[in-house]
Amino acid sequence: MQNMKIEETKYTPAIELDASGAITIVGKSYPENTFEFYAPVMKWVESYFESGAKKLAVNMEIVYFNSSSSKLFFDLFDLLEENNNPELIVNWIYDAENESAMEAGEDFKEDFEKLQFNLKAK
């Protein structure tokens, strides 16, 4: 299992996938083809769980995202929930002044009650 890093662009977030058990997604997410952009990320996460790994911290600090990114995040959280265990944590990090980011995190938390889903204001 190898680490993966995707650089931030004007339309896409910086993504770091660390095989030691961490995923970090930071920035804006409104790529032209969301599912194509995130395909390597989803494949990496699936491979991570197939390898038998359990410990995973997912840190998401998304400033803005479009509806197709929202659907993709839903799919990601669904995948995480399927592989849920006590060592899997999702941290939704948002600017305390960005009410829509906070509300989006609250919505995801409600949708995925089985995940340890933490809302963290900064």
C-alpha positions in Angstrom: 0.0 0.0 0.0 1.5 3.3 -1.1 0.9 6.8 0.0 -0.8 9.1 -2.5 -0.8 12.9 -2.8 -2.9 15.1 -5.0 -2.0 18.7 -5.3 -4.6 21.4 -4.7 -5.9 23.4 -7.7 -8.3 26.2 -8.2 -11.2 23.7 -8.4 -9.9 20.7 -6.4 -8.7 20.1 -2.8 -5.3 18.9 -1.7 -5.5 15.2 -0.8 -3.1 13.1 1.2 -3.7 9.4 1.6 -1.3 8.0 4.1 -1.1 4.2 4.4 -0.2 4.5 8.1 -3.9 5.4 8.6 -4.7 9.0 7.6 -6.7 10.8 4.9 -6.6 14.5 4.7 -8.7 16.5 2.2 -8.4 20.3 2.3 -9.7 23.1 0.1 -12.5 23.6 -2.4 -14.1 20.8 -4.3 -15.9 21.6 -7.6 -14.0 19.7 -10.3 -15.4 19.4 -13.8 -15.8 15.7 -13.4 -16.0 14.9 -9.7 -16.3 11.1 -9.9 -13.3 10.9 -12.3 -11.2 13.2 -10.1 -12.0 11.2 -6.9 -11.8 7.7 -8.5 -8.1 7.1 -7.4 -9.1 8.2 -3.9 -12.0 5.8 -3.7 -9.9 3.0 -5.1 -7.1 3.7 -2.6 -9.6 3.6 0.3 -11.1 0.3 -1.0 -7.6 -1.1 -1.2 -6.7 0.2 2.2 -9.6 -1.8 3.8 -8.9 -4.8 1.6 -5.4 -4.9 3.0 -6.9 -5.6 6.4 -6.1 -2.2 7.9 -8.4 -0.9 10.6 -7.1 2.4 12.0 -8.1 5.4 9.9 -8.5 9.1 10.6 -10.2 11.1 7.9 -9.7 14.8 8.2 -11.8 16.9 5.9 -11.5 20.7 5.8 -13.7 21.5 2.8 -14.3 25.3 2.4 -16.8 24.9 -0.5 -18.1 22.0 -2.5 -20.7 21.5 -5.3 -23.5 19.1 -5.4 -21.6 16.4 -7.3 -18.8 16.6 -4.6 -21.5 16.2 -2.0 -22.7 13.0 -3.6 -19.1 11.8 -3.8 -18.5 12.6 -0.1 -21.7 10.7 0.6 -20.3 7.7 -1.3 -17.0 8.0 0.6 -18.7 8.1 4.0 -20.9 5.1 2.9 -17.7 3.2 2.1 -16.2 4.2 5.5 -19.4 3.1 7.3 -19.3 -0.3 5.6 -15.8 -0.8 7.1 -16.5 1.0 10.3 -14.7 0.0 13.5 -13.7 1.8 16.7 -10.4 3.0 15.2 -12.1 4.8 12.3 -12.7 8.5 12.9 -14.0 11.3 10.6 -13.1 14.9 11.5 -15.1 17.5 9.7 -13.1 20.7 10.2 -14.8 24.0 9.4 -14.2 27.7 9.8 -16.4 28.8 12.8 -17.6 31.7 10.6 -18.7 29.4 7.7 -22.2 28.4 8.7 -22.8 26.4 5.5 -19.7 24.2 6.1 -20.9 23.5 9.7 -24.4 22.6 8.5 -23.0 20.3 5.8 -21.0 18.5 8.5 -24.0 18.2 10.7 -26.0 16.7 7.8 -23.3 14.1 7.0 -23.1 13.3 10.7 -26.8 12.7 10.9 -26.7 10.5 7.7 -23.9 8.4 9.0 -24.8 7.8 12.6 -22.6 4.6 12.9 -19.4 6.6 12.1 -17.5 8.4 14.8 -18.0 11.8 13.1 -16.6 14.8 14.9 -17.4 18.4 14.0 -14.4 20.7 14.7 -14.6 24.5 14.4 -11.3 26.3 13.9 
